[in-house]
Amino acid sequence: MNKMRYFHHLLFLCSVFIFSCQENSRYESRLVSLAQEYTVLQCQLKELHETAGKTWEEMTAILAVNLPADVPERERQYMLLSSNADHIRMFESYQSFDDSVKYALATTEKRDAELAAKVMRIKQRLTQIDEAKMKIYASDATNDNKRLKNYQQIFEQNLSTDCDL
């Protein structure tokens, strides 16, 4: 009977160990997945910021060529430095702009708003990833500092700064 009891204890300990290993493996694979998604989203953010910059550079070039000659120099400089359609429209000289320039500004403003909305969605998802990561860190690693460091390393090692993959 003692052997049977010993066997049950051994079986219980083995099942706990196996479950624990499966749980750790599940957390580790989830962290890898989160890190990879985080990297993709960071690359998308970088691309959106570059696109927004190029969009306003193009608008600045249109303004530089098409601003009426009678626009005061200081006003001209402010407009060319601005990346804000409302700011550009507040100048009195805006009323004398050619319709094609006004249309280009409206198009740029719309494109900028679309890019800003995408940036916000990506930032929200990045926050969700951070929350999921912290939940894993807190799940069972709180009692085991070594496991916590391991989870942190797994996440960090699976991040990439290379957006050309």
N, C-alpha and C positions, 0 to 999 in steps of 0.2 A: 504494500500500500504506500509505503514511503517513496518507493521508486516512481509510482504513478503520480504522486503529488509533486515530486521533483520534476518529472516530465512535463506536467501542466505548467509549472512555473517557468520552465525553460521555454516551452512553446509560447507562453504569454510574452516573455521577454523578447523572443525572436520576432514575434508579430509586431510588438511595439517598435523594435529596431527597424524592421522593414518598412512599417508605416512612416516612421520618422525619416528614413532615407528617401522614400517616395515624396514626402512632403517637402523636404529640402530640395530635391530635384525639381519639383514643380515650381517652387519659389525661384530657383536659379534660372530655369527656362523662362519664367515670366519676366524676370529682371533683364535677361538678354533681349527678349522681345520688346520690353519697354525702352531699353537703351537704343535699340535699332530704330524704333518709331521716333524717339526723341531726336535722334540724329537726322532722320528724314525731315522732320518738322523744322529743325533748326536750319537745314539747307533751304527749305521752302521759304522760311522767313528771310534769309539772306537774299534769295532771288527776288522776293517781293520788294524788299527795300531797294535793291538795285534797279528794279523796274520802275519804281516810283521816282527814283532819282533821275533816271533817263527820261521819263515822261515829262518831268518839270524842266529838264535841260532842253528838251525839244521845244517846250512852250517858251522858255526864255529866249531861245534862238528866234522863234517866230516874232516875239515881242521886239527883240533887238532890231530886227530888220523892218518891222512894220509900225513902230511907234511914230506918231506924227512928229514932224520936225519942231513944232512949237511946244512940245512937252518940256517943261523945265528940267534941267540936268539932274537936280537932286531927286525929283519925282521919278525920272527915268531910272536912276540908280536903284531907288527903293523897289520899283516894279520889277526890275531885272533880278534883284536879290530875293524877291518873294516867291515862295512856293505855296501861295494861298490865293485862290481865286477871289474870295470875298475881299481880301486885302487889296488886290489889284483893282477890283471894281469900285472901291471906295474913292479912288482918285477921280477928280473932275475930268481929267483928260480921257478917261475910259469912254465917256460918251462920244468922243470923236474917233474912236477906233473903227477900223473897217469891220464890216460884218463877219468877214472870214476870220479875223483875229478874235472877235467875240465868240464865234462858234468854236474855234480852237481852244479857247479858254474854258468854255462850257464842257467840251469833250474831255479836256484834261482834268477838270474838276470831277466829272463823273467817273473817270478812270481811277483817279486818286481815291475817291470814296469806295469804289469797289475793292481796290487794293487794301485800304484801311480795314474794311470789313473782313477780308481774308486774314489779315494779320491778327485781328481780334479773335477769330475762330481758332487760329493756330495757337495763339497764346493761351486760350482757354483749355485747349487740349494738352498743352505743355503743363499747365497747372494740374490737370487731371492725372497726368503721368507722374508728376512729382508726388501727388497725394497717394497714388497706388504704390509707388516706390516706398514711401514712408510707412505705409501700412504693412508692407512686407518686412521692412526693417524692424517694425515694432511687433510683428506677429509672434515670432518665437525667438528672435535674436536678442530681445531685451535681457533675457537671462543668460545669454552666452555672448560675451563681447567678441570672442573669436569668430563666431558665426556672423555677427553683425559686420565686422570688418571684411569678412569674406564676401558677404552680400554686396557691400559697398564697392569692393574691388571688382566684382563681376559686372556691376552696372557701369562703373567707370571704364573698365577695359573694353566694353562693348560700345562705348560712345566713339564717334569718329568726327574729326573736323574736316575730313575730306568729302566734299560735296560732289566730286567727280567720279564717284563709284559707279 
